[in-house]
């Protein structure tokens, strides 16, 4: 009887040890998950998207350190050096500003080129690009677009003699501005072209001082489609600036599931989604963290 008690006690100890061992490896490998440093640039859209990435990772059990408001000129070095592990970038920015590659306007071709460039050093890579495109464009008062049936930039060029243009000065002479547009679409003989501060351009259109203006395609005021229409770049003059996560290869090697987590987020982010998120912060005055949380929760 004494020997039986000893054996039973030994079995209980072994069972307890086994339970501890199993609990240490369950729960999606919680014990092995490291802190992921999620970065962002210093403007609304990038802050919101970065926060959405952070929330998605936390939801999957990762600890997240937020390293936000990094200047666009600095952030590529920040991820190379390991100060951050992941941040939202744009395909066109990588193509032209970071790697200074030849101009390309096909979204897939741009992505292929920048992915190759990122991976050459063996440190960084990129995940799938989102449908959302924060690129350059021309916005026009919707009333004028409807009056003259202006849908594309070709339509604008054909009707330029009826349009008052609200320029930002340097846009007229830039190779990626009106000068370059004229080489592709033909001359734009606007009724007038007056220089306004960029921050006032939508106010200028609303107050009927001008009809059309250069724009970025995800700006918050563009949420008011009854007031403003973004023209289709039908000859693909501008390169795409699709949202694209840049991530360290060592992080993905240790935690390959991070790619799936972030790709699932990005596949739902189209241009209109970016406009609406920006509008909630820049126009409605909501805190970007609350906007990001509300959007993330809407995906569940």
Buried (B, 14 or more C-beta within 10 A) or exposed (E): EEEEEEEEEEEEEEEEEEEEEEEEEEEEEEEEBEEBBBBBBEEBBBBBBBBBBBBBBBEEEBEBEBBBEBEBEEBBEBBBEEBBBBBBBBBBBBBBBBBEBEBBBEBEBBBEBBBEBBEEEEBBBBBBBBBBBBBBBBBBBBBBBEEBEBBBBBBBBBBBEBBBBBBBBEBBEBEBBBEBBBEBBEEBEBEEBEEBEBEBBBEBBBEEBBBBBBBBBBBBBBBBEEBBBBBBBEBEBBBBBBBBBBBBBEBBEEBEEBBEBBBEBBEBBBBBBBBBBBBBBBBEEBEBBEBBBEBBEEEE
